[in-house]
Amino acid sequence: MAAHGRSRLDPRGVGAVGGGGAGLRFAQTAAAMPATDDEEPSDPWRPPHNLPPMNPPEQGDAVKLNPVTTTAASSWPAGQTSASHWPEDASSAPHVQPATLPPELLTDTFGRHHNYLRISLTEKCNLRCVYCMPSEGIDLTASTQLLTTEEVVRIARLFVAAGVDKIRLTGGEPTVRPDLEDIVKQLSALPGLRHIAITTNGITLHKRLEALKAAGLTLVNISLDTLSAEKFELLTRRKGHDRVLKSIKRAVELGYDPVKVNVVLMRGVNDDELLDFVEMTRNDPVNVRFIEYMPFDGNKWETRKVVSYMEARGRIMDSHPSMSRMQDGKSEVAKNFTIDGHAGSVSFVTSMTSNFCGGCNRLRVLADGALKVCLFGNNEVSLRDSMREGASDEALMEVVSAAVGRKKAGHAGMYDLAQMENRSMIRIGG
């Protein structure tokens, strides 16, 4: 990748293959294939341009949020000194851990406290999934403009000090970042952080999962949209189906419970595999999560492709009448179910037909350092620019707090979302 300007990620790379073929069962042991990870270390960064203003709200919004106004006296602990730059090796300097910050910094005007942070580590991926990658490819952000290890840890440390107790690492594909284990290790040393999770396509996870667990990784989500190797190549434009199954199997062997498997349901594509995916939960602590197909830039979303939660649940219950609803935790985005005789569970993420905005506790930091307070919103503010311009910890958290204060009550409806401008999923982070 060039150090300056933008490079391009091309979705092409595998020709069309024949029809669906027989579904492969999870219990099959997949033979190892040579990896094509496309790993590339990040280049050293250089200072970017000035901090851009946050985009104004769109016209016609039903709810207008006022920014949370905070001051050094009210939001930062008395006597707290905030350095202009985080130490290069944050893990070796625990004495600089900030005192606990007021939770109001991450509380919006609707009283929602945000204790869950998703950090995208890269825009690169070793797959080219059709619902994530536009067919014409994307322009990658220059590697100098992506967050460094130190910047990721600094952001995480401040968010944890303000009440975040769960961090999920996403991409792109987070395992293409060579410093992934180092990031997990440094995050695991943060007092108050209870969970470090990863969302991955599983292509190379089986080779790194033992080291990641030793570093402190506590939760694993693996994306797999088909149990057919042939269909996998059509959906991802790459080979590697057996390696994903191998990663799921390895996660179970290492004691992750549950191992979450994310399945984006698309009518006419993989909805015929509903019951096959449910079978994955019979003998192992696997939580299969059926996700409603969502519109993002370039993924050619259509309403007819959406398989609703109610339809999917009904089709499963026809074969498994014992399926019953579990007690969902606070801010849980999924509707969770158990089935008699199954070691695992089944969940439905209903982003399109039944949003969960009222209990939203999530914030996102993208690979280029943009803070995104809503997955479906297009308002962003750059934490990277603030850091590289020398912002103190206090000033950085004031930027965060103001952005959280502008968060809306909820995202638009399904049909309006399809018309909104937003990044492609690969650049937002899964």
Contacts in CASP RR format, 6 or more apart in sequence:
PFRMAT RR
TARGET T0000
AUTHOR 0000-0000-0000
METHOD contacts of the structure
MODEL  1
MAAHGRSRLDPRGVGAVGGGGAGLRFAQTAAAMPATDDEEPSDPWRPPHN
LPPMNPPEQGDAVKLNPVTTTAASSWPAGQTSASHWPEDASSAPHVQPAT
LPPELLTDTFGRHHNYLRISLTEKCNLRCVYCMPSEGIDLTASTQLLTTE
EVVRIARLFVAAGVDKIRLTGGEPTVRPDLEDIVKQLSALPGLRHIAITT
NGITLHKRLEALKAAGLTLVNISLDTLSAEKFELLTRRKGHDRVLKSIKR
AVELGYDPVKVNVVLMRGVNDDELLDFVEMTRNDPVNVRFIEYMPFDGNK
WETRKVVSYMEARGRIMDSHPSMSRMQDGKSEVAKNFTIDGHAGSVSFVT
SMTSNFCGGCNRLRVLADGALKVCLFGNNEVSLRDSMREGASDEALMEVV
SAAVGRKKAGHAGMYDLAQMENRSMIRIGG
1 7 0 8 1.000
1 40 0 8 1.000
1 43 0 8 1.000
1 140 0 8 1.000
1 142 0 8 1.000
1 143 0 8 1.000
2 142 0 8 1.000
3 43 0 8 1.000
3 142 0 8 1.000
3 143 0 8 1.000
3 144 0 8 1.000
4 142 0 8 1.000
4 144 0 8 1.000
5 142 0 8 1.000
6 139 0 8 1.000
6 140 0 8 1.000
6 141 0 8 1.000
6 142 0 8 1.000
7 139 0 8 1.000
7 140 0 8 1.000
7 142 0 8 1.000
8 137 0 8 1.000
8 138 0 8 1.000
8 139 0 8 1.000
8 140 0 8 1.000
9 123 0 8 1.000
9 124 0 8 1.000
9 125 0 8 1.000
9 133 0 8 1.000
9 137 0 8 1.000
9 138 0 8 1.000
9 139 0 8 1.000
9 140 0 8 1.000
9 426 0 8 1.000
10 128 0 8 1.000
10 137 0 8 1.000
11 128 0 8 1.000
11 133 0 8 1.000
11 134 0 8 1.000
11 135 0 8 1.000
11 136 0 8 1.000
11 137 0 8 1.000
11 237 0 8 1.000
12 128 0 8 1.000
12 237 0 8 1.000
13 128 0 8 1.000
13 237 0 8 1.000
13 238 0 8 1.000
14 233 0 8 1.000
14 237 0 8 1.000
14 238 0 8 1.000
14 239 0 8 1.000
15 233 0 8 1.000
15 237 0 8 1.000
16 234 0 8 1.000
17 230 0 8 1.000
17 233 0 8 1.000
17 234 0 8 1.000
18 230 0 8 1.000
18 234 0 8 1.000
19 230 0 8 1.000
19 231 0 8 1.000
19 234 0 8 1.000
20 228 0 8 1.000
20 230 0 8 1.000
20 231 0 8 1.000
20 234 0 8 1.000
21 228 0 8 1.000
21 230 0 8 1.000
21 231 0 8 1.000
22 228 0 8 1.000
23 226 0 8 1.000
23 227 0 8 1.000
23 228 0 8 1.000
23 273 0 8 1.000
23 276 0 8 1.000
24 227 0 8 1.000
24 228 0 8 1.000
24 229 0 8 1.000
24 241 0 8 1.000
24 245 0 8 1.000
25 227 0 8 1.000
25 276 0 8 1.000
25 279 0 8 1.000
26 227 0 8 1.000
26 245 0 8 1.000
26 248 0 8 1.000
26 249 0 8 1.000
26 279 0 8 1.000
26 280 0 8 1.000
26 284 0 8 1.000
26 286 0 8 1.000
27 283 0 8 1.000
28 245 0 8 1.000
29 246 0 8 1.000
29 249 0 8 1.000
30 241 0 8 1.000
30 242 0 8 1.000
30 243 0 8 1.000
30 245 0 8 1.000
30 246 0 8 1.000
31 242 0 8 1.000
32 242 0 8 1.000
32 243 0 8 1.000
32 246 0 8 1.000
33 239 0 8 1.000
33 240 0 8 1.000
33 242 0 8 1.000
33 243 0 8 1.000
35 203 0 8 1.000
35 204 0 8 1.000
35 207 0 8 1.000
35 243 0 8 1.000
36 126 0 8 1.000
36 238 0 8 1.000
37 126 0 8 1.000
37 175 0 8 1.000
37 176 0 8 1.000
37 203 0 8 1.000
37 204 0 8 1.000
38 124 0 8 1.000
38 126 0 8 1.000
38 176 0 8 1.000
39 176 0 8 1.000
39 177 0 8 1.000
39 178 0 8 1.000
40 124 0 8 1.000
40 143 0 8 1.000
40 176 0 8 1.000
41 178 0 8 1.000
41 179 0 8 1.000
42 143 0 8 1.000
42 146 0 8 1.000
42 148 0 8 1.000
42 177 0 8 1.000
43 143 0 8 1.000
43 144 0 8 1.000
44 144 0 8 1.000
45 144 0 8 1.000
45 145 0 8 1.000
45 146 0 8 1.000
45 148 0 8 1.000
45 388 0 8 1.000
46 144 0 8 1.000
47 388 0 8 1.000
47 389 0 8 1.000
48 145 0 8 1.000
48 384 0 8 1.000
48 385 0 8 1.000
48 388 0 8 1.000
49 385 0 8 1.000
50 385 0 8 1.000
50 389 0 8 1.000
51 381 0 8 1.000
51 382 0 8 1.000
51 385 0 8 1.000
51 386 0 8 1.000
51 389 0 8 1.000
52 381 0 8 1.000
52 382 0 8 1.000
52 385 0 8 1.000
54 379 0 8 1.000
54 380 0 8 1.000
54 381 0 8 1.000
54 403 0 8 1.000
54 406 0 8 1.000
55 378 0 8 1.000
55 379 0 8 1.000
55 380 0 8 1.000
57 64 0 8 1.000
57 379 0 8 1.000
57 406 0 8 1.000
57 408 0 8 1.000
58 420 0 8 1.000
61 408 0 8 1.000
62 409 0 8 1.000
63 408 0 8 1.000
63 409 0 8 1.000
63 410 0 8 1.000
65 108 0 8 1.000
65 109 0 8 1.000
65 405 0 8 1.000
65 406 0 8 1.000
65 407 0 8 1.000
65 408 0 8 1.000
65 409 0 8 1.000
66 109 0 8 1.000
66 405 0 8 1.000
66 406 0 8 1.000
67 402 0 8 1.000
67 405 0 8 1.000
67 406 0 8 1.000
68 104 0 8 1.000
68 107 0 8 1.000
68 108 0 8 1.000
68 109 0 8 1.000
68 401 0 8 1.000
68 402 0 8 1.000
68 404 0 8 1.000
68 405 0 8 1.000
69 402 0 8 1.000
70 104 0 8 1.000
70 105 0 8 1.000
70 398 0 8 1.000
70 401 0 8 1.000
70 402 0 8 1.000
72 394 0 8 1.000
74 102 0 8 1.000
75 101 0 8 1.000
75 102 0 8 1.000
75 104 0 8 1.000
75 105 0 8 1.000
75 394 0 8 1.000
75 397 0 8 1.000
75 398 0 8 1.000
75 401 0 8 1.000
76 82 0 8 1.000
76 101 0 8 1.000
76 394 0 8 1.000
76 397 0 8 1.000
77 98 0 8 1.000
77 99 0 8 1.000
77 100 0 8 1.000
77 101 0 8 1.000
80 98 0 8 1.000
80 99 0 8 1.000
80 394 0 8 1.000
82 98 0 8 1.000
82 392 0 8 1.000
82 393 0 8 1.000
82 394 0 8 1.000
82 395 0 8 1.000
83 96 0 8 1.000
83 392 0 8 1.000
83 393 0 8 1.000
84 390 0 8 1.000
84 391 0 8 1.000
84 392 0 8 1.000
85 387 0 8 1.000
85 390 0 8 1.000
86 96 0 8 1.000
86 150 0 8 1.000
86 151 0 8 1.000
86 153 0 8 1.000
86 154 0 8 1.000
86 157 0 8 1.000
86 393 0 8 1.000
87 93 0 8 1.000
87 96 0 8 1.000
87 150 0 8 1.000
88 150 0 8 1.000
90 96 0 8 1.000
90 150 0 8 1.000
90 153 0 8 1.000
90 154 0 8 1.000
90 157 0 8 1.000
90 186 0 8 1.000
91 153 0 8 1.000
91 185 0 8 1.000
91 186 0 8 1.000
91 189 0 8 1.000
94 189 0 8 1.000
97 157 0 8 1.000
97 161 0 8 1.000
97 190 0 8 1.000
97 191 0 8 1.000
98 157 0 8 1.000
98 158 0 8 1.000
98 161 0 8 1.000
98 393 0 8 1.000
99 161 0 8 1.000
100 161 0 8 1.000
100 163 0 8 1.000
101 158 0 8 1.000
101 161 0 8 1.000
101 162 0 8 1.000
101 163 0 8 1.000
101 397 0 8 1.000
102 162 0 8 1.000
103 113 0 8 1.000
103 162 0 8 1.000
103 163 0 8 1.000
104 401 0 8 1.000
105 162 0 8 1.000
105 397 0 8 1.000
105 400 0 8 1.000
105 401 0 8 1.000
105 404 0 8 1.000
106 113 0 8 1.000
106 114 0 8 1.000
106 115 0 8 1.000
106 159 0 8 1.000
106 162 0 8 1.000
106 163 0 8 1.000
106 164 0 8 1.000
106 363 0 8 1.000
106 400 0 8 1.000
106 401 0 8 1.000
106 404 0 8 1.000
107 113 0 8 1.000
107 114 0 8 1.000
107 404 0 8 1.000
108 114 0 8 1.000
108 373 0 8 1.000
108 404 0 8 1.000
108 405 0 8 1.000
108 407 0 8 1.000
109 405 0 8 1.000
109 407 0 8 1.000
110 358 0 8 1.000
110 407 0 8 1.000
110 409 0 8 1.000
112 358 0 8 1.000
112 359 0 8 1.000
112 360 0 8 1.000
112 361 0 8 1.000
112 407 0 8 1.000
113 163 0 8 1.000
113 361 0 8 1.000
114 164 0 8 1.000
114 360 0 8 1.000
114 361 0 8 1.000
114 362 0 8 1.000
114 363 0 8 1.000
114 404 0 8 1.000
115 163 0 8 1.000
115 164 0 8 1.000
115 165 0 8 1.000
115 166 0 8 1.000
115 361 0 8 1.000
116 164 0 8 1.000
116 165 0 8 1.000
116 166 0 8 1.000
116 167 0 8 1.000
116 168 0 8 1.000
116 331 0 8 1.000
116 361 0 8 1.000
116 362 0 8 1.000
116 363 0 8 1.000
117 156 0 8 1.000
117 159 0 8 1.000
117 164 0 8 1.000
117 166 0 8 1.000
117 167 0 8 1.000
117 168 0 8 1.000
117 362 0 8 1.000
117 363 0 8 1.000
117 364 0 8 1.000
117 365 0 8 1.000
118 167 0 8 1.000
118 168 0 8 1.000
118 170 0 8 1.000
118 362 0 8 1.000
118 363 0 8 1.000
118 364 0 8 1.000
118 365 0 8 1.000
118 429 0 8 1.000
118 430 0 8 1.000
119 152 0 8 1.000
119 155 0 8 1.000
119 156 0 8 1.000
119 167 0 8 1.000
119 168 0 8 1.000
119 169 0 8 1.000
119 170 0 8 1.000
119 364 0 8 1.000
119 365 0 8 1.000
120 170 0 8 1.000
120 171 0 8 1.000
120 172 0 8 1.000
120 174 0 8 1.000
120 364 0 8 1.000
120 365 0 8 1.000
120 366 0 8 1.000
120 367 0 8 1.000
120 428 0 8 1.000
120 429 0 8 1.000
120 430 0 8 1.000
121 147 0 8 1.000
121 152 0 8 1.000
121 169 0 8 1.000
121 170 0 8 1.000
121 171 0 8 1.000
121 172 0 8 1.000
121 174 0 8 1.000
121 177 0 8 1.000
121 180 0 8 1.000
121 183 0 8 1.000
121 367 0 8 1.000
122 146 0 8 1.000
122 171 0 8 1.000
122 172 0 8 1.000
122 173 0 8 1.000
122 174 0 8 1.000
122 176 0 8 1.000
122 177 0 8 1.000
122 367 0 8 1.000
123 138 0 8 1.000
123 140 0 8 1.000
123 141 0 8 1.000
123 146 0 8 1.000
123 171 0 8 1.000
123 172 0 8 1.000
123 367 0 8 1.000
123 368 0 8 1.000
123 426 0 8 1.000
123 427 0 8 1.000
124 140 0 8 1.000
124 172 0 8 1.000
124 173 0 8 1.000
124 176 0 8 1.000
125 132 0 8 1.000
125 133 0 8 1.000
125 171 0 8 1.000
125 172 0 8 1.000
125 173 0 8 1.000
125 176 0 8 1.000
125 201 0 8 1.000
125 426 0 8 1.000
126 173 0 8 1.000
126 176 0 8 1.000
126 201 0 8 1.000
126 203 0 8 1.000
126 204 0 8 1.000
126 238 0 8 1.000
127 173 0 8 1.000
127 201 0 8 1.000
127 203 0 8 1.000
127 236 0 8 1.000
127 237 0 8 1.000
127 238 0 8 1.000
128 236 0 8 1.000
128 237 0 8 1.000
128 238 0 8 1.000
129 201 0 8 1.000
129 223 0 8 1.000
129 225 0 8 1.000
129 235 0 8 1.000
129 236 0 8 1.000
129 237 0 8 1.000
130 234 0 8 1.000
130 235 0 8 1.000
130 236 0 8 1.000
130 237 0 8 1.000
130 299 0 8 1.000
130 300 0 8 1.000
131 264 0 8 1.000
131 266 0 8 1.000
131 293 0 8 1.000
131 296 0 8 1.000
131 299 0 8 1.000
131 301 0 8 1.000
131 425 0 8 1.000
132 296 0 8 1.000
132 299 0 8 1.000
132 424 0 8 1.000
132 425 0 8 1.000
132 426 0 8 1.000
133 237 0 8 1.000
133 299 0 8 1.000
133 424 0 8 1.000
133 425 0 8 1.000
133 426 0 8 1.000
134 297 0 8 1.000
134 298 0 8 1.000
134 299 0 8 1.000
134 424 0 8 1.000
135 298 0 8 1.000
135 300 0 8 1.000
138 424 0 8 1.000
138 426 0 8 1.000
138 427 0 8 1.000
141 367 0 8 1.000
141 368 0 8 1.000
141 427 0 8 1.000
145 368 0 8 1.000
145 384 0 8 1.000
146 367 0 8 1.000
146 368 0 8 1.000
146 369 0 8 1.000
147 155 0 8 1.000
147 365 0 8 1.000
147 367 0 8 1.000
147 368 0 8 1.000
147 369 0 8 1.000
147 384 0 8 1.000
149 179 0 8 1.000
149 182 0 8 1.000
149 183 0 8 1.000
149 186 0 8 1.000
151 369 0 8 1.000
151 384 0 8 1.000
151 387 0 8 1.000
152 183 0 8 1.000
153 183 0 8 1.000
153 186 0 8 1.000
153 187 0 8 1.000
154 387 0 8 1.000
154 393 0 8 1.000
155 365 0 8 1.000
155 369 0 8 1.000
155 383 0 8 1.000
155 396 0 8 1.000
156 164 0 8 1.000
156 167 0 8 1.000
156 187 0 8 1.000
156 190 0 8 1.000
156 193 0 8 1.000
157 190 0 8 1.000
158 393 0 8 1.000
158 396 0 8 1.000
158 397 0 8 1.000
158 400 0 8 1.000
159 167 0 8 1.000
159 363 0 8 1.000
159 400 0 8 1.000
160 167 0 8 1.000
160 190 0 8 1.000
160 191 0 8 1.000
160 192 0 8 1.000
160 193 0 8 1.000
162 397 0 8 1.000
162 400 0 8 1.000
163 192 0 8 1.000
164 193 0 8 1.000
165 192 0 8 1.000
165 193 0 8 1.000
165 194 0 8 1.000
165 195 0 8 1.000
166 193 0 8 1.000
166 194 0 8 1.000
166 195 0 8 1.000
166 196 0 8 1.000
166 197 0 8 1.000
167 187 0 8 1.000
167 193 0 8 1.000
167 195 0 8 1.000
167 196 0 8 1.000
167 197 0 8 1.000
168 196 0 8 1.000
168 197 0 8 1.000
168 198 0 8 1.000
168 199 0 8 1.000
168 219 0 8 1.000
168 221 0 8 1.000
169 180 0 8 1.000
169 183 0 8 1.000
169 184 0 8 1.000
169 196 0 8 1.000
169 197 0 8 1.000
169 198 0 8 1.000
169 199 0 8 1.000
170 198 0 8 1.000
170 199 0 8 1.000
170 429 0 8 1.000
170 430 0 8 1.000
171 199 0 8 1.000
171 367 0 8 1.000
171 426 0 8 1.000
171 429 0 8 1.000
171 430 0 8 1.000
172 367 0 8 1.000
172 426 0 8 1.000
172 427 0 8 1.000
172 429 0 8 1.000
172 430 0 8 1.000
173 200 0 8 1.000
173 201 0 8 1.000
173 203 0 8 1.000
174 180 0 8 1.000
174 198 0 8 1.000
174 199 0 8 1.000
174 200 0 8 1.000
175 200 0 8 1.000
175 202 0 8 1.000
175 203 0 8 1.000
175 204 0 8 1.000
175 205 0 8 1.000
175 208 0 8 1.000
176 204 0 8 1.000
177 183 0 8 1.000
180 208 0 8 1.000
180 212 0 8 1.000
181 208 0 8 1.000
181 211 0 8 1.000
181 212 0 8 1.000
181 215 0 8 1.000
182 215 0 8 1.000
184 196 0 8 1.000
184 212 0 8 1.000
184 215 0 8 1.000
184 216 0 8 1.000
184 217 0 8 1.000
185 215 0 8 1.000
185 216 0 8 1.000
187 193 0 8 1.000
187 196 0 8 1.000
187 216 0 8 1.000
188 196 0 8 1.000
188 215 0 8 1.000
188 216 0 8 1.000
194 218 0 8 1.000
195 218 0 8 1.000
195 219 0 8 1.000
196 216 0 8 1.000
196 217 0 8 1.000
196 218 0 8 1.000
196 219 0 8 1.000
197 217 0 8 1.000
197 218 0 8 1.000
197 219 0 8 1.000
197 220 0 8 1.000
197 221 0 8 1.000
198 205 0 8 1.000
198 212 0 8 1.000
198 217 0 8 1.000
198 219 0 8 1.000
198 220 0 8 1.000
198 221 0 8 1.000
199 221 0 8 1.000
199 222 0 8 1.000
199 223 0 8 1.000
199 262 0 8 1.000
199 429 0 8 1.000
199 430 0 8 1.000
200 220 0 8 1.000
200 221 0 8 1.000
200 222 0 8 1.000
200 223 0 8 1.000
200 247 0 8 1.000
201 222 0 8 1.000
201 223 0 8 1.000
201 236 0 8 1.000
201 244 0 8 1.000
202 222 0 8 1.000
202 223 0 8 1.000
202 224 0 8 1.000
202 243 0 8 1.000
202 244 0 8 1.000
202 247 0 8 1.000
202 248 0 8 1.000
203 238 0 8 1.000
203 240 0 8 1.000
203 243 0 8 1.000
203 244 0 8 1.000
203 247 0 8 1.000
204 243 0 8 1.000
204 247 0 8 1.000
205 220 0 8 1.000
205 222 0 8 1.000
205 247 0 8 1.000
205 250 0 8 1.000
205 251 0 8 1.000
206 243 0 8 1.000
206 246 0 8 1.000
206 247 0 8 1.000
206 249 0 8 1.000
206 250 0 8 1.000
209 217 0 8 1.000
209 220 0 8 1.000
209 247 0 8 1.000
209 250 0 8 1.000
209 251 0 8 1.000
209 254 0 8 1.000
210 250 0 8 1.000
210 254 0 8 1.000
213 254 0 8 1.000
213 256 0 8 1.000
219 256 0 8 1.000
219 260 0 8 1.000
220 251 0 8 1.000
220 256 0 8 1.000
220 259 0 8 1.000
220 260 0 8 1.000
221 260 0 8 1.000
221 261 0 8 1.000
221 262 0 8 1.000
221 289 0 8 1.000
222 244 0 8 1.000
222 247 0 8 1.000
222 248 0 8 1.000
222 251 0 8 1.000
222 259 0 8 1.000
222 260 0 8 1.000
222 261 0 8 1.000
222 262 0 8 1.000
223 261 0 8 1.000
223 262 0 8 1.000
223 263 0 8 1.000
223 264 0 8 1.000
224 244 0 8 1.000
224 245 0 8 1.000
224 248 0 8 1.000
224 261 0 8 1.000
224 262 0 8 1.000
224 263 0 8 1.000
225 232 0 8 1.000
225 235 0 8 1.000
225 263 0 8 1.000
225 264 0 8 1.000
225 266 0 8 1.000
225 269 0 8 1.000
225 270 0 8 1.000
226 232 0 8 1.000
226 235 0 8 1.000
226 241 0 8 1.000
226 269 0 8 1.000
226 270 0 8 1.000
226 273 0 8 1.000
227 273 0 8 1.000
227 276 0 8 1.000
227 277 0 8 1.000
228 241 0 8 1.000
228 273 0 8 1.000
229 240 0 8 1.000
229 241 0 8 1.000
229 242 0 8 1.000
231 269 0 8 1.000
231 270 0 8 1.000
232 239 0 8 1.000
232 240 0 8 1.000
232 241 0 8 1.000
232 244 0 8 1.000
233 239 0 8 1.000
233 241 0 8 1.000
235 269 0 8 1.000
235 270 0 8 1.000
248 259 0 8 1.000
248 261 0 8 1.000
248 280 0 8 1.000
248 286 0 8 1.000
251 259 0 8 1.000
252 259 0 8 1.000
252 284 0 8 1.000
252 285 0 8 1.000
252 286 0 8 1.000
255 285 0 8 1.000
256 285 0 8 1.000
257 285 0 8 1.000
258 285 0 8 1.000
258 286 0 8 1.000
258 287 0 8 1.000
258 344 0 8 1.000
258 345 0 8 1.000
259 284 0 8 1.000
259 285 0 8 1.000
259 286 0 8 1.000
259 287 0 8 1.000
260 286 0 8 1.000
260 287 0 8 1.000
260 289 0 8 1.000
261 277 0 8 1.000
261 280 0 8 1.000
261 286 0 8 1.000
261 287 0 8 1.000
261 288 0 8 1.000
261 289 0 8 1.000
262 289 0 8 1.000
262 291 0 8 1.000
263 270 0 8 1.000
263 277 0 8 1.000
263 288 0 8 1.000
263 289 0 8 1.000
263 290 0 8 1.000
263 291 0 8 1.000
264 270 0 8 1.000
264 291 0 8 1.000
264 293 0 8 1.000
265 271 0 8 1.000
265 274 0 8 1.000
265 290 0 8 1.000
265 291 0 8 1.000
265 292 0 8 1.000
265 293 0 8 1.000
265 307 0 8 1.000
265 312 0 8 1.000
266 293 0 8 1.000
266 305 0 8 1.000
266 307 0 8 1.000
267 304 0 8 1.000
267 305 0 8 1.000
267 306 0 8 1.000
267 307 0 8 1.000
268 305 0 8 1.000
269 305 0 8 1.000
271 307 0 8 1.000
271 312 0 8 1.000
274 290 0 8 1.000
274 312 0 8 1.000
274 315 0 8 1.000
274 316 0 8 1.000
275 315 0 8 1.000
275 316 0 8 1.000
275 319 0 8 1.000
277 288 0 8 1.000
277 290 0 8 1.000
278 288 0 8 1.000
278 316 0 8 1.000
278 319 0 8 1.000
278 320 0 8 1.000
278 339 0 8 1.000
278 342 0 8 1.000
278 346 0 8 1.000
280 286 0 8 1.000
280 288 0 8 1.000
281 287 0 8 1.000
281 288 0 8 1.000
281 339 0 8 1.000
281 342 0 8 1.000
281 343 0 8 1.000
281 344 0 8 1.000
281 345 0 8 1.000
281 346 0 8 1.000
282 341 0 8 1.000
282 342 0 8 1.000
282 343 0 8 1.000
282 344 0 8 1.000
283 343 0 8 1.000
284 343 0 8 1.000
284 344 0 8 1.000
285 343 0 8 1.000
285 344 0 8 1.000
286 343 0 8 1.000
286 344 0 8 1.000
287 336 0 8 1.000
287 344 0 8 1.000
287 345 0 8 1.000
287 346 0 8 1.000
287 347 0 8 1.000
288 345 0 8 1.000
288 346 0 8 1.000
288 347 0 8 1.000
289 334 0 8 1.000
289 347 0 8 1.000
289 348 0 8 1.000
289 349 0 8 1.000
290 307 0 8 1.000
290 309 0 8 1.000
290 312 0 8 1.000
290 346 0 8 1.000
290 347 0 8 1.000
290 348 0 8 1.000
290 349 0 8 1.000
291 348 0 8 1.000
291 349 0 8 1.000
291 351 0 8 1.000
292 306 0 8 1.000
292 307 0 8 1.000
292 308 0 8 1.000
292 309 0 8 1.000
292 348 0 8 1.000
292 349 0 8 1.000
292 350 0 8 1.000
292 351 0 8 1.000
292 352 0 8 1.000
292 353 0 8 1.000
293 301 0 8 1.000
293 305 0 8 1.000
293 306 0 8 1.000
293 307 0 8 1.000
293 352 0 8 1.000
294 301 0 8 1.000
294 351 0 8 1.000
294 352 0 8 1.000
294 376 0 8 1.000
294 417 0 8 1.000
294 425 0 8 1.000
295 301 0 8 1.000
295 417 0 8 1.000
295 418 0 8 1.000
295 422 0 8 1.000
296 422 0 8 1.000
296 423 0 8 1.000
296 424 0 8 1.000
296 425 0 8 1.000
296 428 0 8 1.000
297 421 0 8 1.000
297 422 0 8 1.000
297 423 0 8 1.000
297 424 0 8 1.000
298 424 0 8 1.000
299 424 0 8 1.000
299 425 0 8 1.000
301 418 0 8 1.000
303 414 0 8 1.000
303 415 0 8 1.000
303 418 0 8 1.000
306 352 0 8 1.000
306 353 0 8 1.000
306 414 0 8 1.000
308 350 0 8 1.000
308 352 0 8 1.000
308 353 0 8 1.000
309 335 0 8 1.000
309 348 0 8 1.000
309 350 0 8 1.000
309 353 0 8 1.000
309 354 0 8 1.000
310 353 0 8 1.000
312 348 0 8 1.000
313 323 0 8 1.000
313 335 0 8 1.000
313 337 0 8 1.000
313 348 0 8 1.000
316 323 0 8 1.000
316 346 0 8 1.000
317 323 0 8 1.000
320 339 0 8 1.000
322 339 0 8 1.000
322 340 0 8 1.000
322 341 0 8 1.000
323 337 0 8 1.000
323 338 0 8 1.000
323 339 0 8 1.000
323 346 0 8 1.000
324 337 0 8 1.000
324 338 0 8 1.000
324 339 0 8 1.000
325 335 0 8 1.000
325 336 0 8 1.000
325 337 0 8 1.000
326 336 0 8 1.000
326 337 0 8 1.000
326 338 0 8 1.000
326 345 0 8 1.000
328 334 0 8 1.000
328 335 0 8 1.000
328 336 0 8 1.000
330 359 0 8 1.000
331 359 0 8 1.000
331 360 0 8 1.000
331 361 0 8 1.000
332 356 0 8 1.000
333 349 0 8 1.000
333 351 0 8 1.000
333 356 0 8 1.000
334 347 0 8 1.000
334 348 0 8 1.000
334 349 0 8 1.000
335 347 0 8 1.000
335 348 0 8 1.000
335 350 0 8 1.000
336 345 0 8 1.000
336 346 0 8 1.000
336 347 0 8 1.000
337 345 0 8 1.000
337 346 0 8 1.000
337 347 0 8 1.000
337 348 0 8 1.000
338 344 0 8 1.000
338 345 0 8 1.000
338 346 0 8 1.000
339 345 0 8 1.000
339 346 0 8 1.000
350 356 0 8 1.000
351 375 0 8 1.000
352 414 0 8 1.000
352 417 0 8 1.000
353 414 0 8 1.000
355 410 0 8 1.000
355 411 0 8 1.000
355 413 0 8 1.000
357 409 0 8 1.000
357 410 0 8 1.000
357 411 0 8 1.000
358 409 0 8 1.000
358 410 0 8 1.000
360 374 0 8 1.000
360 410 0 8 1.000
362 375 0 8 1.000
363 371 0 8 1.000
363 372 0 8 1.000
363 373 0 8 1.000
363 404 0 8 1.000
364 371 0 8 1.000
364 372 0 8 1.000
364 373 0 8 1.000
364 375 0 8 1.000
364 428 0 8 1.000
364 429 0 8 1.000
365 371 0 8 1.000
365 372 0 8 1.000
365 383 0 8 1.000
366 372 0 8 1.000
366 380 0 8 1.000
366 423 0 8 1.000
366 427 0 8 1.000
366 428 0 8 1.000
366 429 0 8 1.000
367 427 0 8 1.000
367 429 0 8 1.000
368 382 0 8 1.000
368 384 0 8 1.000
369 382 0 8 1.000
369 383 0 8 1.000
369 384 0 8 1.000
370 380 0 8 1.000
370 381 0 8 1.000
370 382 0 8 1.000
370 383 0 8 1.000
370 384 0 8 1.000
371 380 0 8 1.000
371 381 0 8 1.000
371 382 0 8 1.000
371 383 0 8 1.000
371 399 0 8 1.000
371 400 0 8 1.000
371 403 0 8 1.000
372 379 0 8 1.000
372 380 0 8 1.000
372 428 0 8 1.000
373 379 0 8 1.000
373 403 0 8 1.000
373 404 0 8 1.000
373 406 0 8 1.000
373 407 0 8 1.000
374 407 0 8 1.000
374 408 0 8 1.000
374 410 0 8 1.000
374 411 0 8 1.000
375 411 0 8 1.000
375 428 0 8 1.000
376 411 0 8 1.000
376 412 0 8 1.000
376 417 0 8 1.000
376 420 0 8 1.000
376 422 0 8 1.000
377 411 0 8 1.000
377 420 0 8 1.000
377 422 0 8 1.000
378 420 0 8 1.000
378 421 0 8 1.000
378 422 0 8 1.000
378 423 0 8 1.000
379 403 0 8 1.000
379 406 0 8 1.000
381 399 0 8 1.000
381 402 0 8 1.000
381 403 0 8 1.000
383 396 0 8 1.000
383 399 0 8 1.000
383 400 0 8 1.000
386 395 0 8 1.000
386 396 0 8 1.000
386 399 0 8 1.000
387 396 0 8 1.000
391 399 0 8 1.000
411 417 0 8 1.000
412 420 0 8 1.000
422 428 0 8 1.000
END
